[in-house]
Amino acid sequence: MDGGRFPTEVINKIIAMSPPTSKKETQAFLGAIGFWRMHIPEYSQIVSPLYLVTCKKNDFHWGPEQQQAFAQIKQEIAHAVALGPVRTDQR
């Protein structure tokens, strides 16, 4: 990673993921995308509907809010820019 884009193969794997069908799959997806929380503005607000379905007290229900959050976070990841150290030696 050179301070530009994230590796394309990593982004493509995230983008290709299907919507989760269980709490465990939702937790796995959130774990896989957790790295991007520092690179995406309002990350926690975007993914909050996904965290709701992982609560022990709630039954798993994938609704329109979850689907919208799932699609939005994948879109944000596709457009995320990797931050790296400032390079002063470039010409």
C-alpha positions, 0 to 999 in steps of 0.5 A, a space after each residue: 500500500 503506497 498511500 493511494 488505494 487499497 489492494 484491488 484483490 482485497 476490495 474485490 473480495 469485500 465487494 463480492 460478499 453476499 448479504 449475511 444470513 445469520 448473526 455469525 455471518 454478520 459478525 464475520 462481515 463486520 470483522 472483515 471490514 473493521 479495518 476500514 473504520 478509520 478510513 471511512 467517515 461516519 463508519 459507525 453510523 453506516 454499519 449500526 444497523 448491521 450491529 443491531 442484528 448481532 445482539 444476543 437479545 435480538 433474533 436475526 432479521 435482515 431487513 431493508 435497513 441492514 441491506 442498505 447499510 451493507 450496500 453502502 459500506 461496500 460502496 464506501 470501501 470501494 472508494 476508500 483511499 489508503 492513507 500513508 506517510 507523507 513522502 517528501 522525496 517525490 519529484 
